[in-house]
Amino acid sequence: MLRPVSFILALAATALSLTVLEARAAPKLPGTVLYGVAYYDEYTPVDRIDEDARMMKAAGISVVRIAESTWSTLEPSDGVFDFTHVDRTLAAMNKQGIKVIIGTPTYAVPAWLVKAHPNVLVVTAQGRANFGPRQNMDITDPQYRRAAEKVIVALIDHVKDNPAVIGYQVDNETKAYGTSGPNVQAGFVASLRKTYPDLNMLNKAFGLDYWSNRINDWSEFPSVNGSINASLTNAFADYQRGLVTDYLAWQADLVRKHARPDQFITQNFDLGWKNGSFGIQPEVNHWEAAKALDVAGVDIYHPSQDKLTGADIAFGGDLSRSIKNGQNYLVMETQAQGFPDWTPYPGQLRLQAFSHLASGANMVEYWHWATTANGVETYWRGLLSQDYKPTPAYEEAKTIGADFKRLGPKLVNMTKTNSVAIYVSNTALSGFDAFKIDADGRKISYNDVMRTFFDALYRQNIEADILSPSSTKKLSDYKLIIVPALYAASDSDIQRLNDYAKAGGHLVYTFKSGFSDEHTKVRYAEQPGAIAEVAGVRYNAFTLPDGVTLEGDPFKVGVQDNKVRWWMEFLIPTTSKVIAKYKHPSWPDYAAMTRNTWGKGEVDYIGFMPTDAMAERIVADEAQRAGVANPLPGVRFPLIVRSGKLQNGHAVHYVMNYSTTARSFTAPFKSGQELLSAKPLSGGTSVELGPWDVKIIEEQTP
């Protein structure tokens, strides 16, 4: 995996920082669930900070995040600092007993910096960015770094001793922003030279003879912005992800040197986007970037009203928990009202808040307190609208705040031990998305495939961790690992998965796995490459299906859902058993899904994209074969169950109704208590949930 030179140089500093971390006092997180909002005194139309703080207190708000968006107010000119708004906010929050997280204000650069150093604006394949939008800077530029360091140090030194300040958020939804100017291109070439001292090795590994893309002298290395070679462009994408890891480690180290030892450091990672927070972030390796943080933070946004399913909340939470190996995380941003079409139905704000806790969140924070009166986010609404009067969302937030205050000490730091994992990869994502599938009138992405399988698990209340090649968790901790579209992967990564199966694990690969190596170069081998032998299957032909079904409806989903979509590989079993065959007059003999014994374990291969209903049946069968238990057998979407263990050792179950219809289920345990109502429950009791309702059940026996 390629790394920027600056990243390599930073490793020693990061290692030193980690050694220092071990010696210093561990940062402290409050021993309760936090409930918060982002707040900007700078944006308010009148001086109402004390009133806002009183309204927050009344709603049970226990934390606010400030300062991350207002560099030009904090530093109106080079080296001249004005902390008026920060001080006002800290004073008002201190008065109400509300804690504060300080954001470093580096994702929106001030005009004076751009005027003095125009090169701080990022250069992308489309040219240099304009001033105005946020995240328009080059995170590698020396002048930007110097200015950022100056404002960070001044801010941290100013606020660190304030008792309200509990932690820091470094930057905001950080990515590389397409940075690809001459300085970044030079750094990329330098990193390639370290990996490939012999230029012939690079030309061969990346297949650069194609269309005369061969490079015969390092001095002739062109910008990759115009490259048609996926190996080269995806290596550059990995390099850019490394720049983000480097940048966040640099900021975290800087903050750590100036903060109090008990104050934590986080970052609000965002996810891939599809009508909301949807999948793996293509521009950041979250597992690597999170190593510099004390606690992971995440921004999770999602459709609402009739489109609220909870799946996006669950995926974002499971990812955030997994990138720090099971550690609880902070929801730094989520919607209160959001886009006009996201205005929540009554009850949905409560359901959403507890849905975050159900995946392991220790904080739920809205972006933001009140809606802005100008700028591009004028119609993105906070907990209050532009009149700053109580809204239905605010009134509902009061009930959430009261429950968090009462139950927070019990619910905080819930732990999960899942026996299923989804295996994902930034490298595979880049490779797959370099050749997106044209189907259903759109381009099908890696995240479309991955989320289909995650959502199929979710709807059946089978919880999963999210693993990647950067994960340090043992694969043997899991009974079932599903590997969607591992298009590009190293031999060692595939070997690690295959060895998991050989030792007794249950492994499921899908189509477009093992096709290319980590350089997105197609393997010179019988497909699916290093997976072929362990899966007991091979193929050398594939197509986009049109009117193809499965013989005999093997998954019993009915005519409407017994369809092959997006992609199909013509599987030929070698040692495997055929689980499903294609039904098509011209292709009657090919397998669609196979199952093979490998060592002590089992490897299944799905050579096509199933419908959603079919994916559910497939993963349900895989889970059953792997011995995965369901906490509430027979209960499925729209009733969602997310479980864990409280600090007192008791099992806890969040049961959520994502529908407009009342639902019920039967308590399967001997004795328990519904925590929101404080009512006891006994085995066999029917538990009723209203529309968009939530129950939290604590089993009484450890």
N, C-alpha and C positions, 0 to 999 in steps of 0.2 A: 504494500500500500504506500503510495507516494505521500510525502509530507513536505511542507514548505521548509526552506532553510531556517526561517525565523522560528518555526515550530520545533525543529531539531535543537536549535540553540536554547529554546525556552525549556526544553525537557529537564536540563540540569537545574535550572532555577525552580521549576515546578517540583522536582524531587526534593530540593532543599526546603521549599515551602512546606511540602508535606511532612518533612522531618520536624520542622518548626511547629507545624500543626499538632504533631503527636506530643510535643513537649508542652504546649500551651493549654490552658483550660479549654474544654470543649464548649463551642458556642451553645447558647441556651435557647431553647424554644419554650414558649409558655406551655404549662401543663394542662391545657384545655384547647378545645377547637376554637379557632379564631374566625371572626365574622367581620368582613371589611368592605371598604370602598376605596377607590382612587379619588383623590381630592386635589383641586387646583384653586387656591385662593386667587391666583392670577387671572382666572377665567370668570370669576363671579361678577355679575353686573353691578352690584352694590356691595358695600362693606357689611357682610352678614356672617362672618366667620364664627362668631360666638353662637349665633342662632343655629348655624349648620351643625356645630359641635353638639349643641343641646339636642337637636333633632336626631343626630346619630346616636347619642347616648340613649335616647328614648326608644330607638329601634333596636338596641342591643348591639350596635356596631362596636367592636372592640379593637379594631386596627384600621389605620388608613395608610395608603402608599402615596407619597408626594415626590415632587421635584424632578421626575425623570423626563418631563417634556418641556422644560422651560429654561434651557441654558442661556438664552439671550436675556432673560430677566435676572437670572442669577449673576451673570457676568455681562453687563450692558456694553462694556468695551474691554479691550485686552488688559487683563490684570486688575480690573476694577470690579469688585464683588459687592453685590447687594443681596443680603440674606433676609430682607424685610418679610417677604411672604413665607419663607421657611420658618422664621422666628415666630411670626403671628400664628402659623398653623401649630407649631409645637406648643406654644403657650395655651392655645385654645384646647388642644387635645389633652395636654397635661391636666388642665382644669377639670376635664370630664373623665379622666382616667382611661383615655383611649391611647393605645400604643401606636407607634409610627414606624413604617419601613421607608427608608430613604432610597430613592432611585438615582443612580448616577445619570446626569442629563446629557448623555453623549450621542443619542441617536437622532438628534435634530440640531444641526449646527447653526450658530448665529451668523448674521449677515456680515458682521465685522471680520470674522474669521475667513469667510469666503472672499471678501474684498482683499484682504491682506495676502491670502494664499489660495488662489483659485484652484490650485491642484488638489485641495482637500475634497473637492467634488469628484465622485467616482467616475472613472472612465469604463464604460461597458462596450459591448459589441455595437451598440447604437451611438456611441460617442460619449462626450462628457455630459453629466447630469446638470440640470438647471437648479438654481436655488429655489426653495419653496417647499417641495415635498420633504417629508421626513426620510430618514434612512437613505440619504443621497450622498453619503460620504464614502471615501476610500478608507477602510479600516486599517490598511497597511501604511498609509501616508505618514511620513515622519512629522510633518507640521500638524496634522490632525492629532497624532498620538501625543505630541508635546502639549497642545492646547487641552486635550482631553485629560491628560495627567494633572495639569494645573488646576482645572476646575474640580476634578475629583478630590484631589488632596485638600483644596481649600474647603470644599463642602464637608468632607468627612471630619476634618479637624474642627470645623465649626460646630458640628452637631453631635459628635461621638459621645460627649459627656452628658448629654441631655437624657434624663431618666426615661423619657418616653420612647427613645429610639431603641428598637430591639434588633434591627437587622437592616441589610442593604440588598437592593436589587441592582445587579450590574447590567448597564445598558438596557435594551428593550427589544424583545423578539429578534435577537441578533441573527443576521445572515451575512453572506459576503456581498450581497447586492449586485451580483454580476461583475464584480471588479475584475477587469482584464486589460488594464492599461500597460504601458511598456514596463513599468516597475514590477508588476505582477507577472507578466509574461517572462521577464528575466528570472524572477524567483522560481517560476515553474521549470524553466529550462535547467537552472542550477540543481533543482531537486531531481530532475531526470538524470542528469550527469552523475549524481551520486549513486543512483540506482543502476544505471547502465553506463559504466565507464567506457564500454565499447559501443560506439554508435550503431554498429551492425546488429548488436543485440537488440537495441530499441527498434530498429527498422523491422527486424524479424518478429519481435514480440507483438508489435502493433500492426503488422501487415502494411507497412507504408509504401510498398512498391505499387500498390493499387493507384491508378490514375496519376502516376508520377508524383506521388506524395513523399517519395523517399527523400530523406535528408542525408546528405553526404558530408556535411561539415557543420559543427555546432554553431558556427557563426552565421550560418544560413537559416537557422531555425526560425520559421515564420510565426506570426501570431496564430493562435489556435482559433481565433474568432471566426475564421472562414472555413475551418476544417470540416471535411465530410467523413472523417474517419472516427468511428465511435470509440475506438480504443483510445485515441488521443483526447477527444473531447471528454470522455468519462474519466480519464486520468486527471484532466484539468479540473473537472467537477470535484474529484476527491481532494485535489490540492486546495481548492477553494474551501471545502469543508474543513480542511486542516487549518486554514487561515482563521476561521471562526473559533475553532478550539484554542488556537494560539491567542487570539484577541481576548476571549473571555478569561483565559487563564491569567493573562497580563492584567486585566482589570481586577480580577478577584485577588490576585497577589498584592496589587497596589492598595486596594481597600483594606485587606487584612493587615497590612503594615501600619495602617493609621486608625483602624477601628479598635474598640474595646474587645478584649478576648471573648467576652460572653455574647457578642453580637454576631448573628449568622449572616451568611452570604448566599444569595440565591440568584436565579435568572428566570425570566418568564419566557420559556421556550414556547414557540408556536408550532403548529402542526401543518401538514399538507392541507390544502383548502379545496373543498368541493361543496359549495352552499353552506359552509361552516368548517369547523375543524374536523378533518376527515381521515388523514393517513400519515404515513411516515413523512417527515420533512425532508425534501430532496436536498436542501442546501446546508443541512447541519447533521453531523453524526452526534446525536444526543448522548449516546453512551460515552463517547470520548469527551465531549464538551462538559458533561456533568461532573467529571472527575475533579474539577477545580472548585466545585461548589460544596457548601455544607449541607444544603438541602435543595432538592430540585423544585422548580416552580414551573407552572404551565398556564397558558391561556387557552381556554376551551369555549368555543362558540358553536352554536348549533341551531338548526331550525326549531320552531316552536309551534304552538297551536296544534292542529291535527297531525303535523309532521314530527312532533316530539316523540321519539322512541327511547331515548336514553342511551342508544348505542354509541353515539359520538362522545357522550360524557364518559361512558365506560371505557371506550378505547383510549381516549386521552388520559384517563386516570391510570389504566393498566400500563400504558407506556411510561408515564411519569414515575410510577412506582418501580417499574422494572429497570429504568436506566440507572437507578441507585440501588439495585439488587434488593428490592423489597422495602426500602425505606419509605416512610410516609412522605407526602409531598404537599406543596402549597398551590392552590388555585389562585394565581395572582390576578387573573382577569376572567370574568365570565359575564354574560349579559344579565341585566335586570329587565330592561325593556328591549334595547337593541334596535334593530331595523324596524320600520313600521309594521312589516308583516310578521315580526317576531313578538309583538305585544302578547304577553302570556295570558292564557285563560286563568280564571280563578283556581288557585291550588297548584298551578304549575311551578311558580317560583319556589314554593316549599318543596315540591317533588324534586326539582332540579338541585336545590341545595343539599338535600339528603342523598341524592344520587351521587354527588361528588364524594361525600363521606363514605358511601358504600364501597367505593373503589380504593379508599385509603387516604383521602385528603384530610389534612389537619387544618386547613383554612379554606374558606370560600370568600372571594373578594370580587366585587362588581366593578366593571369599568362602565361608568364611574358614578360619582354621587349625583351630579345634576347635569343636564344636557347643555352643551355649549350653544352660544347664541350666534356664532359665526364659524367659518372654516368648513372644510370638507365633511366634517362629522356633525354638521348641524342636525341631521335627521337620525343620528344614532343616539338614542335616549338612555340616560342614566336611570338611577333609582328614582330621581325626581325629574320632572320635565322642566322646560325653560322658565316657568313661573315660580319654581322652587317651592311649590305647595305640595302637601302630601298627595301622593297618587295611590291608586289601588295596589301597585307594586310595593310602595313604601309601607302601606298598612299590613300587607302580607309579610313583608320583611320583619315587621315587629314580632310576629309570631315565631319566625325562624330565630331571630335574635334571642328571644326569651327561652326557646328550647335549647339553643346552643349554650346559653349561660347556665341553664340547669343541668344539662346532660353532657356538656363539653368535657368535663374532667373524666367522665366514664368512657366516652366514645373516642377520645383522642388516642392516637397511636395504636389503633386496631391493626393487628397483623393478619396476613393472609398466607396460606400455604397451598398453592395451587398445584395440581398434578398434570395440567395441560399447558402447553406453550405454543405460541405462534412464533416461528423463526423468520425474522425479516432481515433485510440487508440494504444499506444505501448503495452498495456496488451493484447489486441485482436490480434495484430500482433504476439507477442510471442506465444500465444496460437494456432493460426491458423498455424503458421510456424512450430510448434512442430509436426504437422500432415499434412504436405503439401500434396496436391492432386496429384496423378500420372495421368497425362493426356497429350495428344498431344506429347508424348515422352519426357516429362520433368516434373519437380516438379513445381506445380503452387503455388505461394506464395500469401500472403495477399496483397502485393503491386500490384500484377498482377490483382487481383479483384478490388481493390480500384481505380487504374489508369484507368481501363476500364470505370468506371462510371465518373470519372473526365474528361477523354478525350472525352467522349460522350457529356458532357456539353460544353467543350471547342470548339469542332468542330461546335457547333451550336451557338457559341457566347453568351452562358449563363455563366456569371462569378460567381465564388463561393469563399467564404472564407473556410478555413480549421479549423475546431473546434476539440477539444479533451476534455477528462474529466478534464484536467487542465485549460481549457479556462475559462475566467471570463466573457466573453460576454454573454448577455442574449439570450437564444434560441428564445425568442419571437421576436427578431429583424429580424427573417428570415421567409419568406413565405414557403420555402421548405427546408427540411433537408434530405439528403440521407445518409444512414448508411450502408456502405458495410461491410459485414462479421464481425460483432461485436461478434466474437466467444467467447471471455472471457470478462465478465463485471460484476460489482457488481450490486446488486439489486437496489441500490440508483442511479447508473448511468442510468440503464434502466428506472427506475421510472421517472427520470428527463426528459428523452426523451418522455416517454408515456404521462407525464403531459403536455408537449409542445403540443402534438397532441390534448389532451383533451381540452386544452384552445383555440383551433382553428387552430393549425398548421397542415401543410401537411408533413407527415412523411413516408419515404420509407425505409423499412428494406430489406436486401437481405438474401439469404441462409446463413447458418452457423452463424446466429446471435442468441444470447441468449442461446447458447447450454451449455456453462459452466459458472461457477461463476468466480470471479476475481482471484481465485486460480487455474484456469484451471481444476477444478473438475466438471464433468458433472452433471448438475442439476437433482435431483431426482424429475422429474416433466414431464408432457406432454410437448413435444417440440413444439414450440420454447420457452419453459420456461415462463418467465415473459412477453414475447411478445405475447404469444398465445391468451390471452383474448383480448388484444387491437387490434390485427390483425384479430381476429375472425377466427383463423385457427389452426389446429394441424397436427402433423405427428409423426410417429414412425418408418418409413422406408425410406431409401434413397439408391442411387446407383450412379455409374459412368455411364453416359449415352453412349450408342452406337447405333447410328442409330435412335435416338429419335428426333422427330420434334414437332411442336405445331399444334394443330388441327385448320385447316382453315387459317393458316398464319395470325394470328390476328393483327400483327404489319406491315403487307404489305411490307415485305422485300424481297420476292421472295424465290425460292427454295434453292438457294445457301446459304442464310443467315438465313432461318427459321429452325435453328438447336439448339438443346439443347447441351451444351458442359460442360465439366469439372465435373459437379455435379448436381444432381437432387433430390429434396425431394418430397415425395409422399403426397402432401398437401390435407387435408380434411377440407373443409370449415365448420365452426360452425355458425357464424353470418355474414360472409363475402360474397361478391359477387365474382364469378369466372370471372377473366379477360382473362385468357388463360388456356387451358388444354393441357396435353401431348397427342401426337399421337403415340401410340405403341400398337401392337396387344395384348400384355400381360398386359398392364397397361393403359387401355382406360379411367378409371374413375377418375384419380387423377388430381387435379388442379396444374397448374404451377405458377400462379400468382393470388393473390386475392386483394380485396379492401374492407375496412371496415370503417364504420363511428364510431368514438370514441369521445364522447362528442361533442364539436363543430368542431372537426377536422376530419382528415382522415388518416388512416394507411394502406399503401399498403405493401404487402409482396411478394418478388420475390424468389421463391423456387428453382431457377436454375441459371446457368450462361449463360446469353445471348451472342450471337455473337456481334461484335462491331456495326454492322448496326442495330441490334435489340435493343441494349442498347441505341443507339441514339433515336430511335422512342419512347422507353419507357420513357426516361428522358424528351423528348420534350413534351410528353403528360402530364407527371407529372407537368412540369413547367407551362404548359397552365392551368391545373386544379388549380394550386396554384396561378394563376394570376401574373406570372412573365413575365415582358415585355422584348422584345428584342430591343436593341437600333437601329438596322437596320434590320427590318423584312425581311425575305427571304434571307439574306446574311449569308453564311456559309462557312466552310473550302472548298477551300484554302484561301478564304478571311476571315481574323480574325479581329474582332473588340473588342478592350478593351477600356473601358471608365472610366471617373472619373470627378472630379471637380477641376479646377485650383484655386489658391489662390485668384484670382479676382472674384470668384464665377461663372465663365463661365464653361459650360460643355465642355469636350474635348474628342475626339475620335481618338484613334490610329487605323488606318486601314492598315492591312498588308497582302501582297500577298505571300503566301508560295507556289509558283509554278513557272515553267518555261514559263508559258503562261500569256499574258497580260489579265487583268481582269478590270471590271468596276462595279460601283454601283451608285445609284441615291441618292443624298443628301436629307434626309427627313426633314430637319429643314428649318426655314425661311431664316436665313442669317448666314454666318460664314466666316472663313478664313482658308485656308490651310497654316499652319505655316512654313513648310519647304520652300515653294516657295513664301510665302507672298501674294498669290493670293486670292481674295475674292471669296466666293461661295454663291449661292442663292439656295433656295429650288427648287428641281426638276432638278438641274444640274447633269449631268453625270460626275462622277469622274473616271479618268483612272489611272490604276496602271500597270506599267511594270512588267516584271519578277522579283521576289524577291524585290519588291518595298514596300515603306511605305509612308503613308500620315498621317499628324496630323491635325485634323480639330477642330478648336475652334469655338463653337457657340458664336455668338455675344451678345445674350440676356441672362443675368444672370438667 
